[in-house]
Amino acid sequence: MEKRSLVIKLGGLLAGAVWMTTATVAVAQTYKIGISAGLTGYAATVDRSWSDGVKLAADAINAKGGIKGRKIEVIVEDNRSEPQEAVIVYRKMMTSDKVDVFASGCVSAGNFAAAAAVARAQIPMVLCSILPTKEDELKWAFSTLPPARFEVERRLEYLRDNTQIRKIGVLHDPSPYANLQKSVAEKSAASYGIQVVGVEQYKTDDPDLSVQIGKMNSAGAGAILKIGLGGTTLTAAKNIKQLGLQTLMLTSLEDLTVFKPVADVLGDKFLFVASPQLTVEVFNVSGIIRGSG
């Protein structure tokens, strides 16, 4: 269901973005879609699925004759989940591959770093990340993400309506999207009757988060809003269990390949946000954990 939804969404976005380029590529035999994706590194779990989804969407459009009779070609480059690498692969796809549109993954910092050059080249960007902030860059950028407040407020709403927990900690990575969500949590928690008693940042390659988790627990946090992608979600789950805590962990949008092992560790102490209009069931040894949009 998750992949089918992605194909439908991407199919519409890609068709619209590619349509914007028709005036400048009238003589081209194919439309080239470039993907800057973290196929390795902390974003690999989501960006691999994203890349697969783009390819499936392109295949679906090609099966119907393409765009105005021209087929779509997808070019994928691994940015290793690093902003510097993203700039390099964006430049390569613009200068060597001559792509007509980008449908890039979820490494916000990498998309931000390349946005100015892409805007100067007047190439549309469909992104699995938040948008750049400069007006001239925004003109060429489109996002598939729900607003940051959706992910945060749904978690706060759940705690208010379904638990007695009124003190939380925020555990986040340094990415622009994570920092945006962290700010939303700090500003909006009080309106849900909840106090943020600790905010801790980690590096995406940190092998242990027990110090940060211990600090939030000492401050009285009964739940942790975990904000960020990749293997650190499982690391945090294992640390919570190793410390013998009964702390709830509520996580961001992520791939099910991450959710399953985390659910196996924390059982009903683990909850996640599902995309709008989507209900996902994760089966594990403790039963079913549901995230509903």
C-alpha positions in Angstrom: 0.0 0.0 0.0 2.8 2.4 0.9 4.6 1.9 -2.5 1.4 2.1 -4.5 0.5 5.4 -2.8 4.0 6.7 -3.6 3.6 5.7 -7.2 0.3 7.6 -7.5 1.7 10.7 -5.8 4.9 10.8 -7.7 3.2 10.0 -11.0 1.1 13.2 -10.7 4.0 15.4 -9.5 6.5 14.1 -12.1 4.0 14.6 -14.9 3.4 18.2 -13.8 7.1 19.0 -13.3 8.1 17.5 -16.5 5.3 19.4 -18.3 7.0 22.6 -17.2 10.1 21.7 -19.2 8.4 21.0 -22.6 9.2 24.4 -24.1 13.0 23.9 -23.6 13.2 20.2 -24.5 11.1 20.1 -27.6 13.7 18.3 -29.6 14.6 15.7 -26.9 13.6 12.1 -27.4 13.3 11.4 -23.7 12.7 13.4 -20.5 15.5 12.9 -18.1 14.6 12.8 -14.4 17.6 13.1 -12.0 17.5 11.7 -8.4 20.0 12.8 -5.8 19.4 10.1 -3.1 21.1 8.8 0.0 21.4 5.2 -1.2 24.0 4.8 1.5 24.3 6.6 4.8 21.7 7.5 7.4 18.9 8.2 4.8 19.3 5.0 2.9 16.2 3.3 4.2 13.8 6.0 2.9 15.8 7.2 -0.1 16.1 3.7 -1.6 12.3 3.3 -1.4 11.9 6.8 -2.8 14.2 6.0 -5.8 12.3 2.8 -6.4 9.0 4.7 -6.2 10.2 7.2 -8.8 11.2 4.4 -11.1 7.9 2.7 -10.7 6.0 6.0 -11.4 8.2 6.6 -14.5 7.4 3.0 -15.7 3.7 3.6 -15.2 3.8 6.9 -17.2 5.9 5.3 -19.9 3.5 2.4 -20.2 0.8 4.9 -21.1 3.0 6.5 -23.8 5.1 8.8 -21.7 4.7 12.6 -21.6 3.4 14.0 -25.0 4.7 10.9 -26.6 8.2 11.0 -25.1 9.5 8.4 -22.7 11.0 9.1 -19.2 14.5 8.1 -18.3 15.5 8.0 -14.6 19.0 8.7 -13.6 20.0 8.0 -9.9 23.1 9.2 -8.1 24.1 8.3 -4.6 24.8 11.4 -2.4 25.8 9.2 0.5 23.4 11.2 2.7 25.9 14.0 2.8 25.3 17.7 1.6 28.7 18.0 0.0 28.1 14.8 -2.1 24.7 16.0 -3.0 26.2 19.2 -4.6 28.5 17.0 -6.6 25.9 14.7 -7.9 23.5 17.5 -8.7 26.2 19.2 -10.7 27.0 16.0 -12.6 23.4 15.4 -13.5 22.9 19.0 -14.7 26.1 19.2 -16.8 26.8 15.7 -18.0 23.4 14.0 -18.0 21.4 17.1 -18.9 18.4 16.2 -16.8 15.2 18.1 -17.3 13.7 17.7 -13.8 14.8 16.4 -10.4 12.9 14.1 -8.1 15.3 13.9 -5.3 15.3 12.2 -1.9 14.9 13.1 1.7 18.4 14.6 2.6 17.2 18.2 3.2 20.6 19.6 3.8 21.8 18.2 0.4 18.8 19.6 -1.5 19.3 23.0 0.2 23.0 23.0 -0.7 22.2 22.4 -4.4 19.1 24.6 -4.7 20.7 27.8 -5.8 22.5 26.1 -8.7 19.4 24.2 -9.7 17.3 27.4 -9.6 19.8 29.2 -11.8 19.5 26.4 -14.3 15.7 26.7 -14.1 15.2 23.0 -13.5 12.2 22.0 -11.4 12.9 20.0 -8.2 10.3 17.6 -6.7 11.7 16.8 -3.2 11.1 14.3 -0.4 12.3 17.1 1.9 11.3 20.5 3.1 11.7 23.3 0.6 14.6 25.8 0.4 13.8 29.2 1.9 15.0 31.7 -0.7 12.3 33.1 -3.0 14.2 32.5 -6.2 14.8 28.8 -5.2 11.2 28.3 -4.1 10.0 29.1 -7.6 11.5 25.8 -8.8 11.0 23.6 -5.8 8.1 21.3 -4.8 7.8 19.0 -1.8 5.9 15.8 -1.2 6.2 16.1 2.6 3.4 17.0 4.9 4.0 20.2 7.0 6.4 19.7 9.9 3.7 20.5 12.3 1.7 17.5 11.2 4.3 15.0 12.4 4.8 16.9 15.7 1.2 17.8 16.5 -0.2 14.3 15.9 2.3 13.0 18.5 1.4 15.6 21.0 -2.3 15.0 20.4 -1.8 11.3 21.0 -0.1 11.9 24.3 -2.7 14.4 25.5 -5.7 12.2 24.5 -4.4 8.7 25.3 -1.9 9.0 28.2 -1.2 10.8 31.4 2.3 11.8 30.2 2.8 15.6 30.4 6.5 15.8 30.3 8.5 14.9 27.2 12.0 15.0 25.7 12.9 15.8 22.1 15.7 13.8 20.5 16.7 15.0 17.1 19.4 14.9 14.4 21.0 18.1 12.9 19.1 18.1 9.6 17.0 21.1 8.6 13.7 19.2 8.7 14.5 17.7 12.2 15.4 21.2 13.5 12.1 22.6 12.1 10.2 19.8 13.9 12.1 20.4 17.1 11.1 24.1 17.0 7.5 23.2 16.3 7.5 20.9 19.4 9.0 23.6 21.6 6.5 26.2 20.5 3.4 24.1 20.4 3.7 21.6 23.3 2.2 23.9 25.9 -1.0 24.2 23.9 -1.5 20.5 24.4 -0.8 20.7 28.2 2.7 19.2 27.7 6.1 20.4 28.9 9.3 19.9 27.0 11.8 19.1 29.7 14.8 18.2 27.6 16.1 18.7 24.0 19.0 16.6 22.9 20.8 16.4 19.5 22.7 13.5 18.2 24.9 12.7 15.1 23.4 10.5 12.4 26.2 8.0 12.9 26.2 7.9 16.7 26.4 4.3 17.9 24.9 5.0 21.3 22.2 7.5 22.5 21.9 6.4 26.2 23.5 9.6 27.5 20.9 11.8 25.8 18.1 9.5 26.8 19.3 9.3 30.4 19.3 13.1 30.7 15.8 13.4 29.5 14.7 10.6 31.8 16.3 12.4 34.7 14.4 15.5 33.8 11.1 13.6 34.1 10.3 12.8 30.5 7.8 10.1 30.2 8.0 10.1 26.4 10.5 10.9 23.7 9.8 12.5 20.4 12.5 11.0 18.2 13.0 13.2 15.2 15.3 11.9 12.4 15.8 9.1 9.9 17.8 5.9 9.8 19.4 3.4 12.2 19.5 5.8 15.2 15.8 5.0 15.7 16.7 1.4 16.5 19.7 2.5 18.5 17.4 4.7 20.7 15.0 1.8 21.1 17.7 -0.5 22.3 19.1 2.1 24.7 15.7 2.6 26.2 15.3 -1.1 26.8 18.9 -1.4 28.1 18.3 1.4 30.6 15.2 -0.4 31.9 12.9 2.5 31.1 9.2 2.5 30.4 9.5 5.6 28.2 7.3 5.8 25.2 9.1 6.6 21.9 7.2 8.4 19.2 9.0 8.7 15.9 8.9 10.5 12.6 7.7 9.3 9.2 10.1 6.5 8.2 10.3 3.3 6.2 8.7 0.1 7.5 12.1 -1.6 7.4 13.1 0.6 10.3 9.8 0.3 12.2 9.7 -3.5 12.3 12.9 -4.1 14.3 12.1 -1.1 16.6 8.6 -2.5 17.3 10.3 -5.9 18.1 12.4 -4.1 20.8 9.9 -1.7 22.4 6.5 -3.4 21.6 3.6 -1.1 22.6 6.0 1.6 23.9 6.7 2.5 20.3 4.5 4.6 18.1 4.9 6.4 14.8 3.2 9.0 12.6 1.6 7.7 9.5 1.2 9.8 6.3 -2.2 11.6 5.9 -4.9 9.3 4.6 -2.8 6.3 5.3 -3.1 3.6 8.0 -0.2 1.2 8.5 -0.2 -1.9 10.6 3.1 -3.3 11.9 3.0 -6.8 13.2 5.5 -7.8 15.9 5.9 -10.2 18.8 3.8 -7.9 21.0 0.8 -7.6 18.6 -0.1 -4.7 16.3 1.1 -1.1 16.5 -1.0 1.2 14.5 -0.2 4.6 13.1 -3.2 6.4 11.5 -3.5 9.5 9.5 
